[in-house]
């Protein structure tokens, strides 16, 4: 794929996600995808998830948070890696723990599929 194709594919996935449609994401996952959320222990989303079933398990944990804001600020791509900067505000439903700020998603493509996703949240001080 070309650089523009990676960016367009990523944009399509995020637009669908914001509308509650996960199919474009699922269709673009490699069988060996590694999906890692590098949050702190206060997040129900923290952890590493393997394969498409692991990603579905991760996304199932999203029911434990209220995603109040999810505004994409920019996307950039180089050599099969797309970096997405997102302004996020999310609240853990169980305890009200709130986190907001710039989240960073790093997505690696191989053979037109997502093989790696790393999610970085701002640390609370």
C-alpha positions as CSV (number, residue, x, y, z in Angstrom):
1,X,0.0,0.0,0.0
2,X,1.1,3.6,-0.5
3,X,1.3,6.1,2.3
4,X,-2.0,7.7,1.2
5,X,-3.7,4.3,1.3
6,X,-2.6,3.7,4.9
7,X,-3.8,7.1,6.0
8,X,-7.1,6.7,4.2
9,X,-7.7,3.2,5.6
10,X,-6.9,4.4,9.1
11,X,-9.2,7.4,8.7
12,X,-12.0,5.1,7.5
13,X,-11.5,2.8,10.5
14,X,-11.6,5.7,13.0
15,X,-14.7,7.3,11.3
16,X,-16.5,4.0,11.5
17,X,-15.4,3.5,15.2
18,X,-16.8,6.9,16.1
19,X,-20.2,5.8,14.7
20,X,-20.1,2.5,16.6
21,X,-19.2,0.4,13.5
22,X,-16.3,-1.9,14.2
23,X,-16.5,-4.0,11.0
24,X,-13.9,-1.9,9.1
25,X,-11.4,-2.5,12.0
26,X,-12.1,-6.2,12.2
27,X,-11.7,-6.6,8.4
28,X,-8.3,-5.0,8.6
29,X,-6.7,-7.0,11.4
30,X,-4.0,-9.5,10.7
31,X,-4.4,-12.9,12.2
32,X,-1.3,-12.3,14.4
33,X,-2.2,-8.7,15.5
34,X,-0.8,-7.6,18.8
35,X,-3.0,-4.9,20.4
36,X,-1.5,-3.2,23.5
37,X,-2.9,-0.5,25.8
38,X,-0.1,1.0,27.9
39,X,-2.4,2.7,30.4
40,X,-1.8,2.6,34.1
41,X,-3.4,0.0,36.4
42,X,-6.4,2.3,37.0
43,X,-7.7,1.6,33.5
44,X,-9.8,-1.5,32.6
45,X,-8.3,-1.2,29.2
46,X,-4.6,-1.9,30.2
47,X,-3.0,-5.0,28.8
48,X,-1.9,-6.9,25.7
49,X,-4.3,-8.7,23.4
50,X,-3.5,-11.2,20.7
51,X,-5.3,-11.9,17.4
52,X,-8.7,-10.6,16.3
53,X,-10.4,-12.4,19.2
54,X,-8.1,-10.6,21.6
55,X,-9.0,-7.2,19.9
56,X,-12.7,-8.0,20.3
57,X,-12.1,-8.8,24.0
58,X,-10.3,-5.5,24.4
59,X,-13.1,-3.6,22.7
60,X,-15.6,-5.4,24.9
61,X,-13.8,-3.7,27.9
62,X,-14.7,-0.3,26.3
63,X,-18.2,-0.8,27.9
64,X,-16.5,-0.1,31.2
65,X,-15.7,3.5,30.2
66,X,-17.6,6.5,29.1
67,X,-15.9,8.0,26.1
68,X,-17.0,11.6,26.4
69,X,-14.6,13.1,23.8
70,X,-12.7,11.4,21.0
71,X,-11.4,14.1,18.6
72,X,-8.7,13.2,16.1
73,X,-6.2,16.0,15.9
74,X,-3.8,14.6,13.3
75,X,-2.6,11.4,11.5
76,X,0.8,10.9,10.0
77,X,2.3,7.9,8.3
78,X,5.8,6.7,7.4
79,X,6.9,3.3,6.1
80,X,3.8,1.4,7.1
81,X,3.3,3.0,10.6
82,X,0.5,5.4,11.2
83,X,0.5,7.7,14.3
84,X,-2.8,9.1,15.4
85,X,-3.0,12.0,18.0
86,X,-6.4,12.1,19.6
87,X,-7.9,14.5,22.2
88,X,-9.8,12.2,24.6
89,X,-11.8,12.5,27.7
90,X,-12.9,9.2,29.2
91,X,-14.4,8.1,32.6
92,X,-14.1,4.7,34.1
93,X,-17.7,3.9,35.1
94,X,-16.9,1.7,38.1
95,X,-15.0,4.5,40.0
96,X,-15.4,7.7,38.1
97,X,-11.6,7.9,37.4
98,X,-11.3,10.5,34.6
99,X,-8.5,10.8,32.1
100,X,-8.2,13.4,29.5
101,X,-5.6,14.8,27.1
102,X,-3.7,13.7,24.1
103,X,-3.8,10.0,23.5
104,X,-1.4,8.5,21.0
105,X,-2.2,5.5,18.8
106,X,0.6,3.8,16.9
107,X,-0.6,1.4,14.2
108,X,1.7,-0.8,12.2
109,X,0.6,-2.3,8.8
110,X,2.1,-5.3,7.1
111,X,0.6,-6.8,3.9
112,X,-2.3,-4.3,4.0
113,X,-3.4,-5.5,7.5
114,X,-2.9,-4.1,11.1
115,X,-0.3,-6.2,12.8
116,X,0.4,-4.0,15.8
117,X,-1.5,-1.3,17.8
118,X,0.0,0.5,20.7
119,X,-2.2,2.9,22.7
120,X,-0.6,5.5,25.0
121,X,-2.6,7.5,27.5
122,X,-1.4,10.6,29.4
123,X,-0.2,9.8,32.9
124,X,-2.0,11.4,35.8
125,X,0.2,13.5,38.1
